[in-house]
Amino acid sequence: MDMAKTDLIAVVGCGYVGLVTAVGLAEQGMRVRAFDVDPVRLAACREHQFPMLEPGLEDAARAAGDRLTFHNVREEAWPHPAFTFIAVPTPQGDAGYPNLSMLRQVLMWIADGRSRASSENVIVIRSTVPPGTARWAHAEIERLIGGEVPVVANPEFLQEGRALQDFREPSRILIGSENRGAAEGLRDLMAFTSAPVIITDTSTAELAKYGSNAYLAMRISFANEMARLAEREGADPLVMLQAVGLDPRIGSRYLKPGVGYGGSCLPKDVAALVSMGSAANEPMELMRATQEVNELQRRRIIRTLADALEGLGGRRVAVLGLAFKPGTNDVRDSPGLQIARELLTAGADVVTWDAAVTSDLLPAADAELSVIGDPLEALRGADAAILCTEWPEIVDLDFSRAAEMMKGTLLVDGRYAWDPLRASNAGLDLVRIGTSRPVRHAAVSA
C-alpha cells in the first residue's frame, strides 16, 4: 500500500471505541472523518461534548482542531479513505450471539461509494465480532461492489477510564488479515507506538479478543467463589487472594472479590463464547460457570440485605455506585444498577448515588430511580447502604457523619473497599459479600 495515501481516515461509529480511535489517530497528525447516524450525538461531538466520561479525550479532540471532523452517515457518502475503521455496536442477540446488523449497514454504505473503492481502501473492523466475521464482510463487500477491498480484523483492547492512554500505548496491536499488504499497511499506520504487533489470520484475531475478555471475567468469578469459601472457613478473603496473586504465574489484577463483573464487554463476550460453543458443539463449561458465579454474587447481595433487614418491603436502601467501574459513567450491565432494580422489585425504597452518573444517563426504564448528588444525602434516613462502585469519594466516606445520617446501621461492602475498623468505631455494622454477620473489630481509643 502507498502510505502517502493514508492522509484520510474514516471512523464509523462515534461510540466508545470509535471516538477513542478517531481522536487517537487525529492526535497523531492524521486527517480523520468520524461518522455516526445519531444527529444529536454528532452535534454534541462537534462541540467536543462526548457522551462518555474518558480522561483527556475531549482535550485531545480540541487539540486536533480541523484534523478531526464529524459527519452523518445518512447525509454523506463514503469518502473513499485509505482506511475505514468500523466501530459500531455488536449487541448481544439471540442466545447470546452478537448481532451484526449494524456492521452490515456500514458495508452497504461503503458499497454506495463503490465507483472508487479498490484494494487501496482497507476496511478495518474494530468492533468485537465472532470468528469468521471479517471473511464474511470481505465476501459481502466484494459481492456488493464487484471488486476487491481488503478487510482487516483489528480488535481493540481499551480499558474504560484510561482508553486514550491505552490507544497511545497499547499492550499489543493485533492485526488479522488474509491480505498481507493490507495488514502491513495498518501496522505502518500504527507505527507511532512501540507495542508488539501480531499479524495473523482474521479468525485468530477475532477469537483472541473474546479470549482476553473471557479470561478477565473468569478471574473475577474465581476470586468471588474463593472469597465465599474463605469466609465460610474463617479465612481472610483479601489476604488469601493477595497470597494467590503474588505468584508470578498468576498476578493480582482482576483478583479481588466484589459484586461481580459488568460493563459493555465482559458479560456480552462471555455470553457470545457460550453461544459460539453451542453452535460448534463445544460446550464452554468454564464460561457457563463464570456466568453462573457472577449472577449468584448479585443474588447473594439481595439475600444478605433481606436477611439483615428482616425483609426489604418499605426499607430504605442507598445504592452507592451506578457506573460499572470508577472512572467512567457507563452503566451498561452495571452491578449497581441491576441491584437497585431488584431492590425496587422487592419493595424497597431505593435511593442511589454515583460520582459520574446522573439521572439523565440512566435508561428510560430506570426513570423511577432517585439519583442524589451527594453521598451523605443519599444516606439520609437509610436503613442500609451498599457500596457497588469504589469511587474515591465513597471509599473515603466519613463514617461518623454517615452514622448520623442513617436510620439504620447496616453497610454492605460490595467491593471490599471499606475499612471495617473505621466503620465499627462509628457504630456501623459492616457486612461484606459472602458473610452473614457484621465484620467487627474492637474499638480502639485515639
C-alpha positions as CSV (number, residue, x, y, z in Angstrom):
1,M,0.0,0.0,0.0
2,D,1.2,3.5,-0.8
3,M,1.4,5.1,2.6
4,A,1.3,8.6,1.0
5,K,-2.4,8.0,0.5
6,T,-3.2,7.4,4.2
7,D,-3.8,11.1,4.9
8,L,-7.6,10.5,5.2
9,I,-9.0,8.1,7.7
10,A,-12.7,7.3,8.2
11,V,-14.1,6.0,11.6
12,V,-17.7,4.8,11.5
13,G,-19.4,4.8,14.9
14,C,-19.0,7.6,17.5
15,G,-19.4,5.4,20.5
16,Y,-16.7,4.5,23.0
17,V,-14.3,2.6,20.7
18,G,-15.0,4.8,17.7
19,L,-14.4,8.1,19.4
20,V,-11.2,6.9,21.1
21,T,-9.9,5.6,17.7
22,A,-10.8,8.8,15.9
23,V,-9.3,11.1,18.5
24,G,-6.3,8.9,18.9
25,L,-5.5,8.9,15.1
26,A,-6.2,12.6,14.8
27,E,-3.8,13.2,17.7
28,Q,-1.1,11.5,15.6
29,G,-1.5,14.0,12.8
30,M,-3.9,12.1,10.6
31,R,-7.0,13.7,9.0
32,V,-10.0,11.8,10.4
33,R,-13.6,11.9,9.5
34,A,-15.8,10.3,12.2
35,F,-19.3,9.1,11.1
36,D,-22.5,8.3,13.0
37,V,-26.2,8.0,12.4
38,D,-27.3,9.9,15.5
39,P,-27.7,13.7,14.8
40,V,-27.9,14.5,18.5
41,R,-24.7,12.7,19.2
42,L,-23.0,14.3,16.2
43,A,-24.0,17.8,17.3
44,A,-22.5,17.1,20.8
45,C,-19.3,15.6,19.3
46,R,-18.8,18.7,17.1
47,E,-18.8,20.7,20.3
48,H,-16.4,18.2,21.9
49,Q,-19.1,17.2,24.4
50,F,-18.7,13.5,24.3
51,P,-21.3,11.1,25.6
52,M,-18.9,9.2,27.8
53,L,-16.5,10.2,30.6
54,E,-13.0,9.5,29.5
55,P,-10.0,11.4,30.8
56,G,-8.2,13.5,28.3
57,L,-10.4,12.6,25.3
58,E,-12.2,16.0,24.9
59,D,-8.9,18.0,25.3
60,A,-7.2,15.8,22.7
61,A,-10.1,16.3,20.3
62,R,-9.9,20.1,20.7
63,A,-6.1,20.0,20.2
64,A,-6.6,18.0,16.9
65,G,-8.5,21.0,15.5
66,D,-9.8,20.6,12.0
67,R,-7.9,17.3,11.5
68,L,-11.0,15.7,13.2
69,T,-14.5,16.3,11.9
70,F,-17.8,14.7,12.5
71,H,-20.3,13.6,9.8
72,N,-23.7,12.0,9.3
73,V,-23.8,8.6,7.6
74,R,-27.3,9.2,6.4
75,E,-26.4,12.5,4.7
76,E,-22.9,11.9,3.3
77,A,-21.3,9.4,1.1
78,W,-18.4,7.2,2.0
79,P,-15.3,9.5,1.5
80,H,-13.0,6.8,-0.1
81,P,-10.3,7.0,2.6
82,A,-7.3,4.8,2.8
83,F,-8.6,3.1,5.9
84,T,-12.2,2.8,7.2
85,F,-12.3,1.8,10.8
86,I,-15.7,0.3,11.7
87,A,-16.5,0.6,15.4
88,V,-20.3,0.0,15.6
89,P,-22.1,-1.9,18.4
90,T,-22.4,-5.7,18.1
91,P,-25.0,-6.1,20.9
92,Q,-26.0,-9.5,22.3
93,G,-28.6,-11.1,20.1
94,D,-30.5,-14.4,20.2
95,A,-28.9,-17.0,22.5
96,G,-26.0,-14.6,23.2
97,Y,-24.7,-14.5,19.7
98,P,-23.6,-11.0,18.6
99,N,-26.0,-9.0,16.4
100,L,-24.1,-7.9,13.3
101,S,-26.8,-5.9,11.6
102,M,-25.1,-2.6,12.1
103,L,-21.9,-3.9,10.6
104,R,-23.9,-5.0,7.5
105,Q,-25.4,-1.5,7.2
106,V,-21.9,0.1,7.2
107,L,-20.9,-2.3,4.4
108,M,-23.9,-1.2,2.4
109,W,-23.0,2.4,3.0
110,I,-19.4,1.8,1.8
111,A,-20.8,0.0,-1.3
112,D,-22.7,3.2,-2.2
113,G,-19.3,4.7,-3.0
114,R,-18.2,1.7,-4.9
115,S,-17.1,3.7,-8.0
116,R,-13.8,4.5,-6.4
117,A,-13.4,1.6,-4.0
118,S,-10.4,-0.6,-4.6
119,S,-7.6,-2.5,-2.9
120,E,-6.2,0.8,-1.8
121,N,-9.2,1.2,0.5
122,V,-8.8,-1.0,3.6
123,I,-11.8,-1.8,5.9
124,V,-10.7,-2.3,9.5
125,I,-13.1,-3.9,11.9
126,R,-12.6,-2.6,15.4
127,S,-15.9,-4.0,16.7
128,T,-15.8,-7.2,18.7
129,V,-17.1,-9.8,16.3
130,P,-17.2,-13.6,16.1
131,P,-14.5,-15.6,14.2
132,G,-15.4,-15.6,10.5
133,T,-16.9,-12.1,10.5
134,A,-14.1,-10.4,8.6
135,R,-14.1,-13.2,6.0
136,W,-17.9,-12.8,5.7
137,A,-17.5,-9.0,5.4
138,H,-14.9,-9.4,2.7
139,A,-17.2,-11.6,0.7
140,E,-20.1,-9.3,1.3
141,I,-18.3,-6.1,0.2
142,E,-16.9,-7.9,-2.8
143,R,-20.4,-9.0,-3.8
144,L,-21.8,-5.5,-3.3
145,I,-19.2,-3.6,-5.2
146,G,-17.9,-6.2,-7.6
147,G,-14.3,-5.5,-6.7
148,E,-11.5,-6.3,-4.2
149,V,-11.5,-4.4,-0.9
150,P,-9.3,-5.9,1.9
151,V,-10.9,-6.4,5.3
152,V,-8.8,-6.5,8.4
153,A,-9.7,-7.6,11.9
154,N,-8.1,-5.2,14.4
155,P,-9.7,-5.8,17.9
156,E,-9.3,-3.0,20.5
157,F,-8.0,-3.6,24.0
158,L,-9.1,-0.3,25.6
159,Q,-9.9,0.0,29.3
160,E,-12.7,2.4,30.2
161,G,-11.2,5.2,32.3
162,R,-7.9,5.1,30.6
163,A,-8.9,4.3,27.0
164,L,-7.0,7.2,25.3
165,Q,-3.8,6.2,27.2
166,D,-4.3,2.6,26.1
167,F,-4.6,3.8,22.5
168,R,-1.4,5.7,22.7
169,E,0.5,3.0,24.5
170,P,-1.4,-0.3,23.8
171,S,-0.3,-3.6,25.3
172,R,-0.3,-5.1,21.8
173,I,-1.6,-4.5,18.3
174,L,-3.5,-7.4,16.9
175,I,-4.0,-7.5,13.1
176,G,-5.9,-10.3,11.4
177,S,-5.9,-10.3,7.6
178,E,-5.6,-12.7,4.6
179,N,-4.2,-9.7,2.7
180,R,-0.5,-9.2,3.8
181,G,-0.3,-5.8,2.1
182,A,-3.3,-4.5,4.0
183,A,-2.0,-5.9,7.3
184,E,1.4,-4.3,6.8
185,G,-0.3,-1.0,5.8
186,L,-2.2,-1.0,9.1
187,R,0.9,-1.9,11.0
188,D,2.7,1.1,9.4
189,L,-0.3,3.3,10.3
190,M,0.1,2.4,13.9
191,A,3.9,2.9,13.9
192,F,3.6,5.7,16.4
193,T,3.6,3.1,19.2
194,S,6.3,0.6,20.0
195,A,3.8,-2.1,21.2
196,P,4.3,-5.6,19.9
197,V,2.4,-6.4,16.7
198,I,0.8,-9.7,16.0
199,I,-0.2,-10.3,12.4
200,T,-2.3,-13.4,11.9
201,D,-5.4,-14.6,10.1
202,T,-8.8,-12.9,10.8
203,S,-10.4,-15.7,12.8
204,T,-7.5,-15.9,15.2
205,A,-7.5,-12.2,15.8
206,E,-11.3,-12.2,16.3
207,L,-11.3,-15.1,18.8
208,A,-8.3,-13.6,20.7
209,K,-10.4,-10.6,21.7
210,Y,-13.1,-12.8,23.1
211,G,-10.5,-14.9,24.9
212,S,-8.9,-11.9,26.6
213,N,-12.2,-10.6,28.0
214,A,-13.5,-14.0,28.9
215,Y,-10.3,-14.7,30.9
216,L,-10.7,-11.5,32.9
217,A,-14.3,-12.3,33.7
218,M,-13.3,-15.8,34.8
219,R,-10.7,-14.4,37.2
220,I,-13.3,-12.2,38.8
221,S,-15.7,-15.1,39.3
222,F,-12.8,-17.2,40.6
223,A,-12.0,-14.5,43.2
224,N,-15.6,-14.3,44.3
225,E,-16.0,-18.1,44.6
226,M,-12.8,-18.4,46.6
227,A,-13.8,-15.5,48.8
228,R,-17.1,-17.1,49.7
229,L,-15.3,-20.3,50.7
230,A,-12.7,-18.4,52.7
231,E,-15.4,-16.7,54.7
232,R,-17.1,-20.0,55.4
233,E,-13.8,-21.4,56.6
234,G,-13.0,-18.5,58.8
235,A,-10.2,-17.3,56.5
236,D,-9.5,-13.7,55.3
237,P,-10.5,-13.5,51.6
238,L,-8.4,-10.5,50.8
239,V,-5.2,-11.8,52.3
240,M,-5.8,-15.2,50.8
241,L,-6.3,-13.8,47.3
242,Q,-3.3,-11.5,47.8
243,A,-1.2,-14.5,48.5
244,V,-2.5,-16.3,45.4
245,G,-1.9,-13.2,43.3
246,L,1.8,-12.9,44.4
247,D,2.6,-16.0,42.4
248,P,4.2,-14.5,39.3
249,R,2.4,-17.1,37.2
250,I,-0.9,-15.7,38.3
251,G,-0.6,-12.0,39.2
252,S,-3.0,-9.8,41.2
253,R,-5.1,-7.9,38.6
254,Y,-8.8,-8.8,38.5
255,L,-8.3,-11.0,41.5
256,K,-10.5,-9.2,44.1
257,P,-13.9,-10.2,45.4
258,G,-16.9,-7.9,44.9
259,V,-20.3,-7.6,43.3
260,G,-19.1,-9.2,40.1
261,Y,-18.2,-8.0,36.6
262,G,-20.3,-5.8,34.4
263,G,-19.9,-3.2,31.7
264,S,-20.4,-3.4,27.9
265,C,-17.8,-6.1,27.2
266,L,-17.3,-8.9,29.7
267,P,-20.9,-10.0,30.1
268,K,-21.6,-9.8,26.4
269,D,-18.4,-11.5,25.3
270,V,-18.7,-14.4,27.8
271,A,-22.3,-15.0,26.6
272,A,-21.1,-14.9,23.0
273,L,-18.5,-17.6,23.7
274,V,-21.2,-19.8,25.2
275,S,-23.3,-19.3,22.1
276,M,-20.4,-20.0,19.8
277,G,-19.5,-23.1,21.7
278,S,-23.1,-24.4,21.4
279,A,-23.1,-23.8,17.7
280,A,-19.8,-25.6,17.3
281,N,-20.8,-28.5,19.6
282,E,-18.1,-27.4,22.0
283,P,-19.7,-26.8,25.4
284,M,-18.0,-23.9,27.1
285,E,-18.2,-25.2,30.7
286,L,-15.8,-22.6,32.2
287,M,-17.7,-19.8,30.6
288,R,-21.0,-21.1,31.8
289,A,-19.6,-21.4,35.3
290,T,-18.3,-17.9,35.1
291,Q,-21.7,-16.6,34.2
292,E,-23.4,-18.6,37.0
293,V,-21.0,-17.4,39.7
294,N,-21.4,-13.8,38.6
295,E,-25.2,-13.9,38.8
296,L,-25.0,-15.7,42.1
297,Q,-22.9,-12.9,43.5
298,R,-25.5,-10.3,42.8
299,R,-28.3,-12.5,44.2
300,R,-26.3,-13.0,47.4
301,I,-26.3,-9.2,47.9
302,I,-30.1,-9.1,47.8
303,R,-30.3,-12.0,50.2
304,T,-27.8,-10.5,52.5
305,L,-29.8,-7.3,52.7
306,A,-33.1,-9.1,53.1
307,D,-31.8,-11.3,55.9
308,A,-30.2,-8.5,57.8
309,L,-33.2,-6.2,57.5
310,E,-35.7,-8.9,58.1
311,G,-37.3,-8.2,54.7
312,L,-37.0,-5.5,52.1
313,G,-40.5,-4.2,51.9
314,G,-40.6,-0.5,52.9
315,R,-36.9,-0.5,53.8
316,R,-34.9,2.4,52.5
317,V,-31.6,1.3,50.9
318,A,-28.9,3.5,49.5
319,V,-27.1,2.0,46.5
320,L,-23.7,3.8,46.2
321,G,-22.3,3.5,42.7
322,L,-24.1,3.0,39.4
323,A,-21.2,3.1,36.9
324,F,-19.9,-0.5,36.4
325,K,-16.4,0.7,37.5
326,P,-14.9,4.0,38.8
327,G,-13.6,6.4,36.2
328,T,-16.5,6.1,33.8
329,N,-20.2,6.9,33.5
330,D,-21.0,3.7,31.7
331,V,-24.0,1.9,33.3
332,R,-24.3,-0.9,30.8
333,D,-24.8,-4.2,32.7
334,S,-23.8,-2.3,35.8
335,P,-24.0,-4.4,39.0
336,G,-25.1,-1.4,41.0
337,L,-27.9,-0.6,38.6
338,Q,-29.1,-4.2,38.5
339,I,-29.1,-4.4,42.3
340,A,-31.1,-1.2,42.5
341,R,-33.7,-2.6,40.1
342,E,-34.0,-5.9,42.1
343,L,-34.4,-4.0,45.3
344,L,-37.2,-1.9,43.8
345,T,-38.9,-5.1,42.6
346,A,-38.6,-6.5,46.1
347,G,-40.5,-3.4,47.5
348,A,-37.6,-1.5,48.9
349,D,-37.4,2.3,48.8
350,V,-34.2,2.8,46.8
351,V,-32.0,5.9,46.5
352,T,-28.8,6.0,44.6
353,W,-25.6,8.0,44.3
354,D,-22.7,8.0,41.8
355,A,-19.8,10.3,41.2
356,A,-20.3,10.5,37.4
357,V,-23.8,9.1,36.6
358,T,-26.8,11.4,36.7
359,S,-30.4,10.5,36.2
360,D,-30.3,11.6,32.6
361,L,-27.7,8.9,31.8
362,L,-29.9,6.1,33.1
363,P,-32.0,4.0,30.7
364,A,-35.6,5.2,30.3
365,A,-36.8,2.1,32.2
366,D,-35.0,3.3,35.3
367,A,-36.7,6.7,35.4
368,E,-38.2,6.0,38.9
369,L,-34.7,5.6,40.4
370,S,-33.8,8.6,42.6
371,V,-30.2,9.8,42.0
372,I,-28.8,12.0,44.7
373,G,-25.8,14.2,44.0
374,D,-24.2,13.9,47.5
375,P,-23.3,10.6,49.1
376,L,-24.1,11.7,52.6
377,E,-27.5,13.0,51.4
378,A,-28.1,9.6,49.8
379,L,-27.6,8.0,53.2
380,R,-30.2,10.2,54.9
381,G,-32.8,8.0,56.6
382,A,-31.4,4.8,55.0
383,D,-31.9,1.5,56.8
384,A,-28.9,0.2,54.9
385,A,-26.4,1.1,52.2
386,I,-24.4,-1.0,49.7
387,L,-21.2,0.0,48.1
388,C,-21.2,-1.1,44.4
389,T,-18.6,1.2,42.7
390,E,-15.4,2.1,44.5
391,W,-15.3,5.8,43.7
392,P,-12.7,7.6,46.0
393,E,-15.5,9.8,47.4
394,I,-17.3,6.8,48.8
395,V,-14.3,4.7,49.8
396,D,-13.2,7.5,52.0
397,L,-16.7,8.1,53.4
398,D,-16.9,9.8,56.8
399,F,-18.4,7.0,58.7
400,S,-19.3,9.2,61.7
401,R,-21.3,11.5,59.5
402,A,-22.8,8.5,57.8
403,A,-23.9,7.1,61.1
404,E,-25.6,10.4,61.9
405,M,-27.4,10.5,58.6
406,M,-28.6,6.9,58.5
407,K,-31.6,5.5,60.3
408,G,-30.1,2.0,60.5
409,T,-26.5,0.8,60.9
410,L,-26.0,-1.7,58.1
411,L,-23.3,-1.2,55.5
412,V,-22.8,-3.8,52.8
413,D,-19.3,-3.6,51.2
414,G,-19.7,-4.9,47.7
415,R,-16.2,-4.1,46.7
416,Y,-14.1,-5.0,49.8
417,A,-13.1,-1.3,49.9
418,W,-14.3,0.0,53.3
419,D,-12.2,-0.3,56.4
420,P,-14.1,-2.4,58.9
421,L,-12.4,-0.8,61.9
422,R,-13.4,2.7,60.9
423,A,-17.0,1.6,60.3
424,S,-17.1,-0.3,63.6
425,N,-15.7,2.7,65.6
426,A,-18.5,4.8,64.1
427,G,-21.1,2.3,65.4
428,L,-21.9,0.9,62.0
429,D,-22.3,-2.8,61.1
430,L,-20.2,-3.7,58.1
431,V,-21.1,-6.8,56.1
432,R,-19.0,-8.0,53.2
433,I,-20.3,-10.1,50.3
434,G,-20.5,-13.7,51.4
435,T,-20.7,-13.0,55.1
436,S,-23.9,-13.2,57.2
437,R,-22.6,-11.4,60.2
438,P,-21.0,-7.9,60.5
439,V,-17.2,-7.6,60.3
440,R,-16.5,-6.1,63.7
441,H,-13.2,-5.1,65.3
442,A,-12.7,-4.0,68.9
443,A,-12.9,-0.2,69.0
444,V,-9.6,1.5,69.9
445,S,-9.1,4.9,71.5
446,A,-7.4,7.6,69.7
